[in-house]
Amino acid sequence: MDSLTLQPIAKVAGEINLPGSKSLSNRALLLAALAHGTTEITNLLDSDDIAHMLNALKRVGIHYQLSADKRRCTITGNLGPFHCRESQELYLGNAGTAMRPLTAALTLGSGEYILTGEPRMSERPIGPLVSALRQAGGRIEYLQNEGYPPLHITASGLNGGTVTIDGSISSQFVTALLMAVPLIQADTTIVVEGDLVSKPYIDITLHIMAQFGVTVTNEAYQRFVIKGGQQYRSPGTLLVEGDASSASYFLAAAAIKGGTVKVTGIGKRSIQGDV
């Protein structure tokens, strides 16, 4: 059996540029796709989740250019919701950061969509989001087990109004709904049932929506009021913050062994709750 011997080090020193945040990367890609204008996204994370999002966007007609190192992406916005004449099957692997936001976004436009993924994806709940979208007029069917992907979406737009959603399982459900409903013509009020988990991720969502020119009134994370008929507008360029949780390993190493480590890609004003 092969073995690896690691020699102890006296101290740690160097500079680390953090990889982009997965959560921020996929939010940025989707909003850029829905926006008016062209957006250049930098420090994009190179990962399966991002690859699945990009592949899905391509299938629904979005044009983009991805750099050779996959860290820079220029997206031409769709000027609003997606409209596909032919049925599209979107394979999303095990990417929850793609499956959930796309489920909401696709209901806004028109077309037939099947959202599927790895076997593990069929074990990841999506029921609270589907229930909320159905309240707003979304036409979504489960293809296997109730409450779980894969899904069949017959897109014909959403109605707005008051929508309730369970926030106690995952903040991704609320994030997906928040990013979609500003494009509805009617005003929408999202009422969160239960104690909303992972509130810092909602802050990330609201921040990046604001970068694209959309406003949301946050009432203590229990109600979100969204004016209808808004449009996402490209900020031109958007830098994806480095993943805050990744910084901890390098900073801890310097703290334990001594030395200086400079971490770039994130700062004191980070919008991530890990900082």
C-alpha positions as CSV (number, residue, x, y, z in Angstrom):
1,M,0.0,0.0,0.0
2,D,1.4,3.4,-1.0
3,S,2.0,6.0,1.7
4,L,2.7,9.7,1.8
5,T,4.9,11.3,4.4
6,L,4.3,15.0,5.1
7,Q,7.2,16.8,6.7
8,P,6.3,19.5,9.3
9,I,6.9,23.1,8.2
10,A,8.3,25.9,10.3
11,K,5.9,28.6,9.2
12,V,3.4,29.5,6.5
13,A,3.8,32.4,4.1
14,G,2.4,33.4,0.7
15,E,-0.5,34.9,-1.2
16,I,-3.7,33.1,-2.1
17,N,-6.4,34.3,-4.6
18,L,-9.6,32.6,-3.5
19,P,-11.8,30.8,-6.0
20,G,-15.1,32.4,-6.6
21,S,-18.1,31.7,-4.5
22,K,-20.4,29.0,-5.9
23,S,-23.5,30.7,-4.6
24,L,-22.5,34.0,-6.1
25,S,-21.4,32.6,-9.4
26,N,-24.6,30.9,-10.2
27,R,-26.7,33.8,-9.0
28,A,-24.7,36.1,-11.2
29,L,-25.0,33.9,-14.3
30,L,-28.8,33.6,-14.0
31,L,-29.4,37.3,-13.4
32,A,-27.0,38.2,-16.3
33,A,-29.0,35.8,-18.5
34,L,-32.3,37.5,-17.6
35,A,-30.9,41.0,-17.8
36,H,-30.9,43.8,-20.4
37,G,-27.4,44.3,-21.7
38,T,-24.1,42.4,-21.7
39,T,-22.4,41.4,-18.4
40,E,-18.8,40.4,-17.9
41,I,-18.5,38.2,-14.9
42,T,-15.0,37.7,-13.5
43,N,-13.5,35.3,-10.9
44,L,-16.2,32.8,-11.8
45,L,-15.8,29.5,-10.0
46,D,-14.8,26.6,-12.2
47,S,-17.0,23.7,-10.9
48,D,-19.6,21.2,-11.9
49,D,-22.4,23.4,-10.6
50,I,-21.4,26.3,-12.7
51,A,-20.9,24.1,-15.8
52,H,-24.4,22.7,-15.4
53,M,-25.8,26.2,-15.1
54,L,-24.0,27.4,-18.2
55,N,-25.1,24.3,-20.2
56,A,-28.7,24.9,-19.2
57,L,-28.5,28.6,-20.2
58,K,-27.1,27.7,-23.6
59,R,-30.0,25.3,-24.2
60,V,-32.6,28.0,-23.5
61,G,-30.9,30.3,-26.0
62,I,-28.4,32.3,-24.0
63,H,-25.2,33.4,-25.8
64,Y,-22.0,33.7,-23.8
65,Q,-18.2,33.5,-24.1
66,L,-16.2,31.6,-21.5
67,S,-12.5,32.2,-21.1
68,A,-10.0,29.3,-21.5
69,D,-9.5,29.2,-17.7
70,K,-13.3,29.3,-17.2
71,R,-13.0,32.2,-14.7
72,R,-14.4,34.9,-17.0
73,C,-17.7,34.8,-18.7
74,T,-19.4,37.4,-20.9
75,I,-23.2,36.9,-21.2
76,T,-25.6,38.6,-23.6
77,G,-28.8,39.1,-21.6
78,N,-32.1,37.8,-22.8
79,L,-34.0,41.0,-22.0
80,G,-36.3,39.1,-19.7
81,P,-37.7,35.5,-19.3
82,F,-36.8,32.6,-21.5
83,H,-39.0,31.5,-24.4
84,C,-38.3,28.2,-26.1
85,R,-40.4,26.8,-29.0
86,E,-39.0,23.3,-28.7
87,S,-39.1,21.2,-25.5
88,Q,-35.8,21.3,-23.6
89,E,-34.4,18.7,-21.3
90,L,-31.9,20.3,-18.8
91,Y,-29.5,17.9,-17.1
92,L,-28.3,19.7,-13.9
93,G,-26.2,17.0,-12.2
94,N,-26.3,17.4,-8.5
95,A,-26.3,21.2,-8.7
96,G,-28.9,22.6,-6.3
97,T,-27.7,26.1,-7.0
98,A,-28.8,25.5,-10.6
99,M,-31.9,23.3,-10.1
100,R,-33.8,25.5,-7.7
101,P,-33.3,29.0,-9.3
102,L,-33.9,27.7,-12.8
103,T,-37.1,26.0,-11.7
104,A,-38.5,29.4,-10.7
105,A,-37.0,31.4,-13.6
106,L,-38.2,29.0,-16.3
107,T,-41.9,29.4,-15.2
108,L,-41.7,33.1,-16.1
109,G,-41.6,32.6,-19.8
110,S,-42.9,30.0,-22.2
111,G,-42.0,26.5,-23.3
112,E,-41.8,22.9,-22.1
113,Y,-38.9,22.0,-19.9
114,I,-37.8,18.8,-18.1
115,L,-35.3,19.3,-15.3
116,T,-33.3,16.3,-14.3
117,G,-29.9,15.3,-12.8
118,E,-27.9,12.7,-11.1
119,P,-29.7,10.0,-8.9
120,R,-28.7,12.0,-5.9
121,M,-30.7,15.0,-7.2
122,S,-33.9,13.0,-6.9
123,E,-33.3,12.9,-3.1
124,R,-33.0,16.6,-2.7
125,P,-36.3,18.3,-1.8
126,I,-37.9,21.0,-3.9
127,G,-41.5,20.7,-2.7
128,P,-41.7,24.1,-0.9
129,L,-40.5,26.0,-4.0
130,V,-42.9,24.1,-6.3
131,S,-45.8,24.7,-4.0
132,A,-45.0,28.5,-3.9
133,L,-44.7,28.7,-7.7
134,R,-48.0,26.8,-8.1
135,Q,-49.7,29.4,-5.9
136,A,-48.5,32.0,-8.4
137,G,-49.9,30.1,-11.4
138,G,-46.8,28.0,-12.2
139,R,-47.5,24.7,-14.0
140,I,-45.0,22.1,-12.6
141,E,-45.4,18.3,-12.4
142,Y,-43.2,15.8,-10.6
143,L,-42.0,13.0,-12.8
144,Q,-41.1,10.5,-10.1
145,N,-41.6,11.2,-6.4
146,E,-43.8,14.0,-5.0
147,G,-41.7,16.9,-3.7
148,Y,-38.5,15.9,-5.6
149,P,-36.9,16.3,-9.0
150,P,-37.1,15.5,-11.9
151,L,-39.6,18.1,-12.9
152,H,-41.8,18.9,-15.9
153,I,-42.5,22.6,-16.4
154,T,-45.0,24.0,-18.8
155,A,-44.1,27.7,-18.7
156,S,-46.8,30.3,-19.3
157,G,-45.9,33.0,-16.8
158,L,-46.7,33.8,-13.2
159,N,-49.4,35.9,-11.6
160,G,-47.9,37.5,-8.5
161,G,-50.0,38.3,-5.5
162,T,-49.3,36.8,-2.0
163,V,-47.3,33.6,-2.0
164,T,-46.3,31.6,1.1
165,I,-43.2,29.5,1.2
166,D,-41.6,27.2,3.9
167,G,-38.3,28.7,4.8
168,S,-37.3,26.2,7.4
169,I,-35.6,23.6,5.1
170,S,-33.4,25.6,2.7
171,S,-33.0,29.3,1.9
172,Q,-32.4,28.3,-1.7
173,F,-36.2,28.0,-2.1
174,V,-36.7,31.7,-1.1
175,T,-33.7,32.8,-3.1
176,A,-35.2,31.2,-6.3
177,L,-38.5,32.8,-5.7
178,L,-37.0,36.2,-5.0
179,M,-34.9,36.2,-8.2
180,A,-37.9,35.3,-10.3
181,V,-40.8,37.4,-9.1
182,P,-39.6,40.9,-10.0
183,L,-40.1,40.1,-13.6
184,I,-43.9,39.4,-13.0
185,Q,-46.1,42.3,-14.1
186,A,-48.0,42.2,-10.8
187,D,-46.7,43.0,-7.3
188,T,-45.7,40.0,-5.2
189,T,-45.5,39.5,-1.5
190,I,-43.6,36.5,-0.3
191,V,-44.6,35.3,3.2
192,V,-42.1,33.0,4.8
193,E,-43.5,30.2,7.0
194,G,-41.3,28.9,9.8
195,D,-37.9,30.2,10.8
196,L,-36.0,31.1,7.7
197,V,-32.6,29.3,7.7
198,S,-29.4,30.6,6.4
199,K,-30.4,34.3,6.3
200,P,-26.9,35.4,5.2
201,Y,-27.6,33.6,1.9
202,I,-30.7,35.7,1.4
203,D,-28.6,38.8,2.0
204,I,-26.3,37.6,-0.8
205,T,-29.3,37.2,-3.1
206,L,-30.7,40.7,-2.3
207,H,-27.3,42.3,-2.8
208,I,-26.7,40.8,-6.2
209,M,-30.3,41.6,-7.3
210,A,-29.6,45.2,-6.3
211,Q,-26.5,45.2,-8.4
212,F,-28.7,44.4,-11.4
213,G,-31.1,47.2,-10.5
214,V,-33.9,45.4,-8.8
215,T,-35.3,46.4,-5.3
216,V,-37.0,44.2,-2.6
217,T,-38.4,45.3,0.7
218,N,-37.3,42.9,3.4
219,E,-39.6,42.9,6.4
220,A,-37.5,41.0,9.0
221,Y,-37.0,38.0,6.7
222,Q,-40.7,37.1,7.3
223,R,-42.2,39.1,4.4
224,F,-40.6,40.3,1.2
225,V,-42.5,42.8,-0.9
226,I,-41.5,43.0,-4.6
227,K,-42.8,45.6,-7.0
228,G,-43.9,44.0,-10.3
229,G,-42.7,44.9,-13.8
230,Q,-39.1,45.4,-12.8
231,Q,-36.2,44.6,-15.1
232,Y,-32.7,43.3,-14.5
233,R,-30.2,45.6,-16.0
234,S,-26.5,44.7,-16.5
235,P,-24.0,46.4,-14.2
236,G,-21.5,46.0,-17.0
237,T,-18.9,44.1,-15.1
238,L,-19.4,42.0,-11.9
239,L,-16.6,40.5,-9.8
240,V,-17.6,37.3,-8.0
241,E,-16.2,37.4,-4.4
242,G,-13.8,34.7,-3.4
243,D,-15.4,31.9,-1.4
244,A,-15.2,33.1,2.2
245,S,-15.2,29.6,3.7
246,S,-12.1,28.6,1.7
247,A,-10.1,31.4,3.3
248,S,-10.4,29.8,6.8
249,Y,-7.9,27.0,6.0
250,F,-5.1,29.3,4.9
251,L,-5.7,31.8,7.7
252,A,-5.8,29.0,10.3
253,A,-2.5,27.6,9.0
254,A,-0.8,31.0,9.4
255,A,-2.3,31.4,12.9
256,I,-1.1,28.0,14.0
257,K,2.3,27.9,12.5
258,G,3.1,31.6,12.3
259,G,3.9,33.6,9.2
260,T,2.0,35.9,6.9
261,V,-0.7,34.8,4.5
262,K,-2.4,37.4,2.2
263,V,-5.8,36.3,1.0
264,T,-7.2,38.2,-2.1
265,G,-10.6,38.1,-3.6
266,I,-12.5,39.0,-0.5
267,G,-12.4,41.8,2.2
268,K,-14.0,43.2,5.3
269,R,-17.0,44.4,3.3
270,S,-17.8,41.0,2.0
271,I,-21.5,40.2,1.6
272,Q,-20.9,36.6,2.7
273,G,-22.0,35.6,6.2
274,D,-18.8,33.5,6.7
275,V,-16.7,36.7,7.1
